[in-house]
Amino acid sequence: MSVSPIHAAAGEPAHTRTDLQGKVALVTGASRGIGRAIAQTLARRGATLAVHYNAAAEQANSLVTEIVAAGGRAFAVAADLSRADGVNLLTGRLREQLQTQFGHDSLDILVNNAGVGLRAKIEDVREADFDRVLQVNFKAPFFLIQNLLPHLRDGGRIINISSMGTRSAYPEMSAYAPAKAALEALTYLLASQLGERGITVNAVLPGATATELNVRARDPELIPALIATVALRRVGQPDDIADIVAFLASDEGRWITGQRIDASGGQRL
Ligand SMILES: NC(=O)c1ccc[n+]([C@@H]2O[C@H](COP(=O)([O-])OP(=O)(O)OC[C@H]3O[C@@H](n4cnc5c(N)ncnc54)[C@H](OP(=O)(O)O)[C@@H]3O)[C@@H](O)[C@H]2O)c1
């Protein structure tokens, strides 16, 4: 059997793998939570990381320092994706950094992770909040993909972080879940369009994960009721999601495209 250079050696534990060496990855919203864990995991496996953030410059820079101290390559790039010009700012800054540091402006892995939550039933949603949720969770990934497609190498990966809220009815996700569902629809059609370039496009659907975004998954009083709905009887941790993303980003995920991967430990089965 021929072994591709990006395969880990048989039996090698995932944390010592270098199978993403030579790959360049952009993770949006990588300053904290799930995005931070994804960036850490991809960097541990050898990828060069563009650590995108909005307001948390200190956290993004500390992650860059951590990756570089461990022998990896990373840089931070800021952009507010709730602003109309956010995607173009991010694209311009990313390409400039890549050109300056590495002499090219190509990437291999795009993880659209940045997101904002909104807990409100339809009768309580204000238009400004609706616009923000749609902008950050759907419009920004849409136009970021549009901007970066000419720079994404053949054989690359697009991984969109959605939510298991799209497959289960949570009335208080009246704007958030439809925004994520739109991202999933885009995932599906892009997988078809980009397959001829060897680019896979998938959506990962976290369930309740302990981050700043999910107050319930961090509140000791609310956790028992929450985990009663989860087959594996705990809330998710950012690393649970990051390992799935790393699998999809790696050569091992090469034959999966156009899929919605549930990453909830079996929430509301
Ligand atoms: N946690 C869950 O239970 C859960 C469940 C299902 C799906 N998800 C999805 O998983 C993804 C990550 O969520 P998380 O729980 O890790 O959230 P989080 O801890 O709140 O982190 C959100 C990230 O998105 C960035 N971000 C927020 N607003 C932004 C904006 N206007 N422009 C650019 N970046 C912005 C933040 O940057 P700054 O730190 O710089 O502000 C941060 O890096 C989201 O897409 C979310 O919808 C989460």
The ligand as an ORCA input file, in Angstrom:
! r2SCAN-3c Opt
* xyz 0 1
  N     -21.044     26.502     22.241
  C     -22.072     25.805     21.778
  O     -22.840     25.188     22.531
  C     -22.307     25.740     20.290
  C     -23.303     24.848     19.831
  C     -23.556     24.769     18.478
  C     -22.831     25.548     17.598
  N     -21.888     26.411     18.053
  C     -21.160     27.217     17.063
  O     -19.773     27.043     17.249
  C     -19.085     28.230     16.818
  C     -18.140     28.693     17.909
  O     -18.920     28.994     19.044
  P     -18.318     29.095     20.510
  O     -19.271     28.417     21.375
  O     -16.898     28.698     20.529
  O     -18.479     30.674     20.747
  P     -17.593     31.739     21.577
  O     -16.831     31.086     22.659
  O     -18.562     32.810     21.909
  O     -16.550     32.267     20.487
  C     -17.036     32.961     19.370
  C     -15.897     33.326     18.455
  O     -16.470     34.033     17.336
  C     -15.873     35.317     17.242
  N     -16.843     36.334     16.885
  C     -17.965     36.674     17.565
  N     -18.542     37.742     16.986
  C     -17.769     38.080     15.930
  C     -17.809     39.107     14.968
  N     -18.768     40.052     14.978
  N     -16.831     39.169     14.040
  C     -15.842     38.266     14.035
  N     -15.730     37.271     14.924
  C     -16.693     37.183     15.867
  C     -15.316     35.628     18.631
  O     -14.237     36.564     18.487
  P     -13.807     37.535     19.741
  O     -13.417     36.614     20.859
  O     -12.645     38.308     19.221
  O     -14.991     38.344     20.065
  C     -14.889     34.246     19.106
  O     -13.602     33.941     18.639
  C     -20.170     29.238     16.467
  O     -20.380     29.252     15.082
  C     -21.385     28.709     17.183
  O     -22.593     29.114     16.564
  C     -21.604     26.522     19.392
*
